[in-house]
Amino acid sequence: MKFGLLYELEMLQPWYDGMEYDTYWQAMAQVQLAEELGFEYVWTVEHHFLTEYSHSSAPEVWFGALSQRTKTIRLGHGVVLLPYPFNHPIRVAERIAVLDILSKGRVEFGTGRSITEQELGGFGIDPNDSRSMWEEALSIIPRMWREDPFAYEGKYFHIPPRSVIPKPIQKPHPPIWMATTQPDSFKLAGQKGVGVLGFVLGVEVEAFGRRIREYRNELKTAKPVGAFINDQVGVFTIVHCAESNKEARARAEQAVVWYMEKSIEFFAQWGKPGRPVPEGYRWYAEAASQRSERLAERMKYDYLDEHEMIMVGDPDTLIRRLKHYEAVGVDQILMFLQVGRIPHQQIMDSLKLIGKHVLPYFQHAGTRLTT
């Protein structure tokens, strides 16, 4: 199993002067420490207008800085929003290529379409078009890295013959991934031959396992959008490690509950009374239905903890839960540590414990996992 960090760059109010500066630079220090400890990936989202929840609106700029302050850790877009006008596919191809050059071939290209009304509406994107726009952009970006000149005529994009430059260092191109939240999106990722970034909280490990099996089954007949199939599965979850389970919970519980409630709040925007729910977002509206007693139960910290949907505890607790995820087919854990109001120093301390006790277990676990 491989290990990565995930950043939303959260910033809860009340804000103080210089808080955005501190958040970005503290996250930079966390990534540098993680690289020293043996983490192999860092992922960051692209979000817009999601106050407090995510201030990561220009991840390619932050990654440009990170590329010059790190040497080995891979830089994963988790994800680039592909519907236009979030990003034009030509600009995406250019930026990914430049970052690959600056990082000396360390880019992972994750893609998505946005799951919030705030973002889509803010850019004037029809939610009913978001998936088809994502699919069209995804189908042509890898070609821009391999074809010169490149030309295309489609439903949303009309590109005359042009040389899209520069080209990535990684040949034929960086690995491609897609965000998967709805159950059906796991199948879609398999059909397109791209890696899975499982951005779901509130799903039991065994349920993840079923979705992963469906994904791998679809891979057998995949028609890859790129030049090769990326068959890796990454799963995101909130992580905090301390010397004891009690201490870890005391530090992280409030942040976990806040994040869950905020996520459901965004989902619920699709279910406002008197407004039809776009077909592609119906799952989110139903998932956030406040009529569901099951949802209220699943949002409680004790439920999330008991069902291993979060990884908060001492090193032994994290190891046990990670082994369960590994057993159902997860290739990489995207550890979300910078969440809620957890202070920078506690995040650094958590990383050090993970680096000292957790990562070495899996680096040398060939015999342990079979005993």
N, C-alpha and C positions, 0 to 999 in steps of 0.2 A: 504494500500500500504506500502511496505517495501522499505528501502533506503540503498543503498550501494555505495561505491566508486569504481572507476576503475582506474587502473594504467597501463600506457604504459612505464612509466619512460622515458619521452622525455628529450632530451638534445640537444638543438639547438646550432650550431656553431655561433661565435667562442667560443672554449672551453678554460677554464682556468685550471691551475693545481689544482687538488682536486675537480673538478666539479662533477665527478661521485660519489665521497664520499658525497658531499653535497646533491646531488639529492636523493640518497638512504636514508640518515639520515633525510632529510627534509620530505620525504614521510613518514618515520616512525613516525615522530612527528605529521604529519597531520592525520594519522590513529589513533594514540592515542587520539588526540583531538576529532576526529569523534566518537570514542567509547564513550567518556565522554558525547558527545552531543546526543547520542541515535541512531547513525547509527548501523545497524545490520550486515552489510556485508562489506568486502573489497575484491575486485577481482583484479587479475593481470594477464597479458598476458604472454605467452612465445613467444618470437620472436628472430630471429638470423639475423645478418648482416644488419639490417634495421637502418643504421646510422641516428642519430638525432631522428628519429621517435619512436624508442623503444630500450632502453638499458636493457630490462628485459629478459635476456637470461637464468637465473637460478632462476626462481621464487620460487622454493621449498626451496632454501637457505634463501631467504629474508623472506619467510613465517615462516621458522624455528625460525628466530630471532623475528619476530612479535609475534609468539605464546608465547614467554616468556615476552613480553612487553604489552600484552593485556589479557583481561580476558573473555570478552563476545562476541566480534565481530567475526563473522564467516569468515573463510579464504577460499576464492573461487578461484580455478584455472580457469582462464578465457582466455585461456584454456591450457591444456596439449596437445602438438602435438603428436598424436599417430602413424603416419607412422614411420616405422623403416628405417634408423637409428637415427631419431630424438630421439626416446625413445623406448626401448624394453618394451613390456607389463609387464614382470616380474619386471623390475626396477620401472615402474610406480606404480604397486600394492604395492611394498615394500615402496616406498617413501611416497605414500598417507597414508599408514598405520602408518608409523612412525610419520608423521605430525599430524595425528589424535590423536595419543597417546600424543605427546608433547602439543597439543592444548586442550587436554581433550575433544575431540569429537566435534571439530568445523569446520571440513573440508567439503567443497563442491567441487565435482569432475567434472569440466568442461572439455570437450574434443573437439578436432578439428583436421584439417588435414593440415593447412596452405593455404593461398590464394596467396602467392607470389612466383614468379619464383626464386628470390634471395635465399630464404630459401630452397626450394625443390632442386634447382640445387646445392646449396652449400653442401648439404648432399648426393647428388647423387641419389635422389629419382625421379623415373619416375612419372611425374604428372598424367599419365593415371592410375597409381596404387594407388594414394594417398587415394581415397575414399574407395576402397576395402580393403586397408591395415588398414585404420581407422576402418572400420566396423569389420574386423576380430579381431583387438586388443580390440575394445570395447566389443565384444561378450565374451571375455575370462577373462578380468580383474575382473569383479564382481565375476566370478566363483572362481578365485584364493583366494578371501576373504572368501569363504564359503566352499570350498572343500579342504580336506587335506587327502592324497596328491592330487595334481592336475596334470593331464596329458592332452595333446592335440596334435592332428595332423591336420594341416590345410595347406592352400596354402602358407602362408608366415611364419608361426611359427610352430616349431616342438619341443614339450616340453615333455621330459620323466617324469614319476611320481616323483614329488618333493613336499616338504612342502614349500610353499611360506609364509614366516614369516617376521615380525609379522603380526597380524591381526588388523584391525581398531577397535577402541572402539565402534563406532557407529555400531549397529547391525540392519540388516545383513551387511550393508555397508553404506558409506556416500551417500548423494543424488548425482545423476548423471545428467549432463547437456551436451548440445552440442551447439557449435557456429552455428548461422544461419545467413547467409548473403543473399544467393539466395532465391527467393520465395519458390522453391521446398524443400529447406532444412527445412522449418517449418513443412511441411507434414512429412518428414522423421523423424524429432524429435518425432512427434506424434506416428508414426508407431513403433518407438523403445521405447516409454514410458519414454522419458527423458525430462528434463526441457529445455526451450528455453533461449539462450543467444543471443538476437537480436543485433548483431554488425553491424548496418546499419545506416549511416547518409544519408540524402537526400531522405527519404521516409516520406510521409505525415502520420499524425497520423491515419487517417481513413484507409489508405492502410495497416498500421500495424494491425489495427483492423481486416481487412479481412484475413490477414495471420494468426492471432491468432485464428480466427474462424475455419480456415482450420486445424490448428494444433489440436484444441480441438475436432474437428470432427474425426480426425485420431486416437486420443487417445481412442475413444470408442471401437476400434477393435485392440488396440495395442498389440504387442507381446514384452513385456519389456525385455531389455537386462539384467536388474538387477532383484533383488528380489521384487521390488515394482515399481510403476509408480510415477515419479516426474512430476506433472502437472503444475508446476510454469513457468511463463513467465517473464523474465527479459529483459529490453531494455536499451541500452547504449545511452547516449547523452552528448554533451558538456554542462557543467553547470558553470555559474558564477553569483554570487549574490552580489549586492552592494546596497547602500542606495537609488540610483535612477537608472532608466533605462539608462539614459545618461552616468552615471559613469560606469555602468556595461559594456556597449558597448565599451566605450573608453578603458577599460582594456582588453577586450576579443576579439574584432573584428579581430585584426591581427592574433591572435592565431587560431581562427576558420577558417579563410581563408587559413592560412598555412596548417592546418591539412587536410582540404578538398583537396587542391591541391596535397599534398603529397600522400594522399590515392589514388587519381586518377592516380597519376604517377606510383604507384605500380601495379594497375589494368592494366594500359596501356602496361606493359611489356609483357603481353600475346598476344598483338596484333601487335607485330613488323612485318614489311613487310618481306615477304619471308619465314616466319616460320609458320607452321601449328599450330592452336590453339587446345590444348587438349580439348576434349569434355567437361570434367568436369569443365573447366575454361572459356568456351566460353562466359558465362554470364558476367564475369568480363571484358573481352575484349570489348564486345559490350557496356557495361555500361560506359567504359572509352573512347569510340570512340570520337575523337576530331571533327568529322564531325557533331556531334549532337549539334544543337543550343540549344536544350532543356537542355542538360547537362551544357553548359556554363551558362545558366540562373540559373539553380538550385544550382550552386556553389557560387553564389553571396550571400553575407551576408544578404542583405535585403530579399531575397527569403527564405533563411533558417529561418530567424527570423519570417517573416510573416506567414509561414506555420508551425510554432512551431516545427521545426526539431531540434532546439537548445533551451536551457533554459538559456538565458542571460537576467538579469533584476533585478528589486527589488523583495522583498519577495512576494508581491501581484502578480506580473507577473509569478513568478515560481509556485505559488499555482494554478493559473488559468490553466496553461499548464499541471501541474501534474494531476489536476482533469480530464482533457481531456484524458490523457493517461490512467488513472484509469478507465474511463468510457468505453474504448474500450477493456479492459481486461488485462491490464498490472498489474502484481503482484509486481514487483520490478523495481525501476529505478536505473541504474548503473551510478552514476554521475561522469563524467570525468572532473575533475577540474585542474589537473596537465598537462596542455596542452600548447604547444608553449613556449613563453617567460614569461608567467604570473608569477610574483615573488612569492616566498614562503609566504611572509607575507600577500599578497593579497589573496592567497588561504586560509590561516588561517582565515582571516577576513571574507571571503565568507562563510567558514564553520560555523563560529560563527553566522552569520546572518541566515543561513539555520537552524541551531540548535535552535535558539531563536524563529524564526517566522514560518518557513515552517514545520518542523517535528511535532511540537505540533499541528498544524492545522489538520494533518492527524491522529495523535494519538487520537484526540478528535473529529473527523469529522463525527461521526455516525449520528448526526442530521443535520449538515451543508450540507452534500451531498444530502440530501433529500428535502432541502428547495429551 
